[in-house]
């Protein structure tokens, strides 16, 4: 679903569009034009990002839309495995869907788990292989964090505030056959997450999120196949 908000700014108006599912190319173009206009961005009213629930500056919105555009291009029509992290990586090279990315960090761990090598291949061909594998990666917080948390409780509250939104997206839009939590930070909300109505199964590694950085491809495949799957209501 696409949410559009228009703010009157005197001689000009700015339309900010945030999307949680597939992007409409025409809308993206409109947002790109708006965000690159000469409008004084400080005059905008306070906006909240639909991807992380945080304040949305013009730069934040632009980056959010850019990453949505990258990932939507290679989203499988039918998602077999949804890899779900806690928070999107700060570095674009760790964001697996970045064009011309170097597949470091989280991106490299995902490719390794899927037994996909990037050696000698264009990023686009690597993205296509991930897509053909029926895999898709997203996060509870779809934007990188630009603030430090004073306590684990603050981090937990932010994550909890996003769970129902994520569940709705999984159930109504992504509709995978299974969800695989993959980050250590996921642990603070795991009990609440597995109770959600996702419309699919949740796969855990001995009751914990999978830590792809600690597993070679054979270990991951074996544990994923042998793990107990928690059924979510359909």
C-alpha positions, 0 to 999 in steps of 0.5 A, spaced: 500 500 500 502 506 498 501 512 502 502 519 499 502 526 503 502 533 500 505 539 504 503 545 501 509 550 501 507 556 498 509 557 491 511 549 491 508 543 494 512 536 495 509 529 495 513 524 499 511 517 498 513 511 502 511 504 500 511 498 504 511 493 498 512 493 490 514 500 488 510 504 482 515 506 477 511 513 476 510 514 484 518 513 485 519 518 479 515 523 482 518 522 489 525 523 486 523 529 482 520 532 489 526 530 493 531 534 488 527 540 487 529 547 490 524 546 495 526 548 502 526 541 506 526 545 513 519 547 512 516 540 511 512 538 517 514 532 521 514 525 518 515 518 520 518 513 516 514 507 514 520 503 514 523 504 521 518 508 525 523 514 526 523 521 524 524 522 516 528 527 514 529 528 506 535 524 506 532 519 510 526 518 505 531 518 499 535 513 502 529 509 504 526 509 497 532 508 493 533 501 497 526 499 496 527 500 489 533 496 489 530 490 493 523 490 489 527 489 482 529 482 484 523 480 489 521 473 487 514 473 485 513 467 489 518 467 495 520 460 498 524 463 504 524 470 507 530 471 511 529 476 516 534 481 519 533 485 525 535 492 522 538 494 515 545 494 514 548 501 515 553 500 509 550 500 502 555 494 500 552 490 505 545 491 502 545 485 498 540 488 493 545 494 491 547 495 484 554 494 483 555 492 490 561 488 493 557 483 497 560 484 504 558 483 511 550 481 511 550 480 503 556 476 503 553 471 509 546 471 505 550 469 498 554 463 502 548 460 505 545 460 498 551 457 495 551 463 490 558 465 488 559 472 486 566 471 483 566 473 476 559 475 475 556 482 475 552 484 481 545 483 476 547 476 475 548 475 482 541 478 484 538 474 479 540 467 482 538 470 489 531 471 486 531 464 482 532 461 489 526 464 491 529 467 497 528 474 499 531 479 505 528 484 509 528 487 516 524 488 522 527 495 521 528 497 514 532 503 515 539 503 518 539 506 525 542 513 526 542 513 533 545 509 539 540 506 544 542 508 551 539 501 554 537 494 551 530 496 553 530 502 548 532 497 543 527 492 545 521 497 545 523 500 538 523 493 535 516 491 539 513 497 536 514 494 529 512 487 529 505 487 528 507 492 521 512 486 519 507 481 520 502 484 516 507 485 510 509 478 511 502 475 511 499 480 506 504 482 501 510 477 501 507 471 503 513 466 503 513 459 505 517 460 511 521 465 515 528 465 517 530 470 522 538 471 521 541 476 526 543 476 533 539 482 535 533 479 533 533 475 539 530 480 544 523 480 540 523 472 538 518 470 543 513 475 541 515 474 533 513 467 533 507 468 536 504 473 530 500 470 525 504 470 519 501 465 515 507 461 514 512 457 518 518 460 522 525 456 522 529 457 528 536 454 529 535 450 536 530 456 538 534 461 536 535 466 530 540 463 525 547 466 525 549 466 518 556 469 519 558 463 523 555 457 519 558 454 512 553 453 507 553 445 509 551 447 516 546 452 514 543 447 509 543 441 514 540 445 520 535 449 516 532 442 514 533 439 520 530 444 525 523 444 528 519 449 524 514 453 528 507 453 525 504 460 524 496 461 524 494 461 516 
